[in-house]
Protein backbone atom coordinates (compact mmCIF):
# COMPACT_ATOMS: atom_id res chain seq x y z
CA UNK A 1 0.00 0.00 0.00
CA UNK A 2 1.27 3.51 -0.77
CA UNK A 3 2.48 5.83 1.92
CA UNK A 4 0.10 8.82 2.23
CA UNK A 5 2.68 11.31 0.97
CA UNK A 6 3.32 9.44 -2.30
CA UNK A 7 1.52 10.68 -5.38
CA UNK A 8 1.17 9.15 -8.83
CA UNK A 9 1.22 11.29 -11.92
CA UNK A 10 -0.99 10.65 -14.93
CA UNK A 11 -1.35 12.47 -18.23
CA UNK A 12 -4.59 14.06 -19.38
CA UNK A 13 -5.18 14.79 -23.05
CA UNK A 14 -7.58 17.75 -23.13
CA UNK A 15 -9.13 19.87 -25.83
CA UNK A 16 -11.84 22.41 -26.33
CA UNK A 17 -14.79 21.40 -28.48
CA UNK A 18 -17.08 24.38 -28.99
CA UNK A 19 -18.38 25.41 -25.56
CA UNK A 20 -17.13 22.22 -23.91
CA UNK A 21 -13.79 20.94 -22.68
CA UNK A 22 -13.22 17.19 -23.07
CA UNK A 23 -10.40 15.07 -21.75
CA UNK A 24 -9.03 11.59 -21.31
CA UNK A 25 -6.51 10.06 -18.93
CA UNK A 26 -4.01 8.50 -21.31
CA UNK A 27 -2.82 5.69 -19.03
CA UNK A 28 -6.23 4.40 -17.90
CA UNK A 29 -8.77 3.35 -20.53
CA UNK A 30 -12.28 4.59 -19.90
CA UNK A 31 -11.35 7.54 -17.70
CA UNK A 32 -12.69 10.60 -19.46
CA UNK A 33 -14.88 13.63 -18.78
CA UNK A 34 -16.36 16.76 -20.27
CA UNK A 35 -17.09 20.10 -18.64
CA UNK A 36 -17.84 23.74 -19.39
CA UNK A 37 -14.41 24.95 -18.19
CA UNK A 38 -10.89 23.57 -18.29
CA UNK A 39 -10.63 23.87 -14.49
CA UNK A 40 -13.85 21.91 -13.99
CA UNK A 41 -12.70 19.30 -16.52
CA UNK A 42 -9.43 18.69 -14.69
CA UNK A 43 -11.27 18.39 -11.39
CA UNK A 44 -13.74 15.92 -12.92
CA UNK A 45 -10.90 13.89 -14.45
CA UNK A 46 -9.18 13.67 -11.03
CA UNK A 47 -12.39 12.40 -9.47
CA UNK A 48 -13.01 9.89 -12.27
CA UNK A 49 -9.41 8.66 -12.07
CA UNK A 50 -9.54 8.18 -8.30
CA UNK A 51 -12.80 6.25 -8.60
CA UNK A 52 -11.44 4.06 -11.42
CA UNK A 53 -8.26 3.26 -9.48
CA UNK A 54 -10.25 2.41 -6.34
CA UNK A 55 -12.57 0.16 -8.36
CA UNK A 56 -9.64 -1.56 -10.13
CA UNK A 57 -7.86 -2.07 -6.80
CA UNK A 58 -10.98 -3.61 -5.23
CA UNK A 59 -11.53 -5.91 -8.22
CA UNK A 60 -7.89 -7.07 -8.19
CA UNK A 61 -8.02 -7.81 -4.46
CA UNK A 62 -11.34 -9.65 -4.78
CA UNK A 63 -9.86 -11.81 -7.56
CA UNK A 64 -7.15 -13.09 -5.17
CA UNK A 65 -9.72 -14.80 -2.91
CA UNK A 66 -8.23 -13.00 0.09
CA UNK A 67 -4.64 -14.25 -0.04
CA UNK A 68 -2.10 -12.07 -1.78
CA UNK A 69 1.13 -10.10 -1.56
CA UNK A 70 1.36 -6.54 -2.82
CA UNK A 71 4.45 -5.95 -4.95
CA UNK A 72 5.51 -2.53 -6.24
CA UNK A 73 6.34 -2.39 -9.93
CA UNK A 74 8.02 0.67 -11.41
CA UNK A 75 8.06 1.34 -15.12
Secondary structure, 3 states (H helix, E strand, C coil): CCCCCCCCCCCEEEEEECCEEEEEECCCCCCEEEECCHHHHHHHHHHHHHHHHHHHHHHHHHHCCCCCCCCCCCC
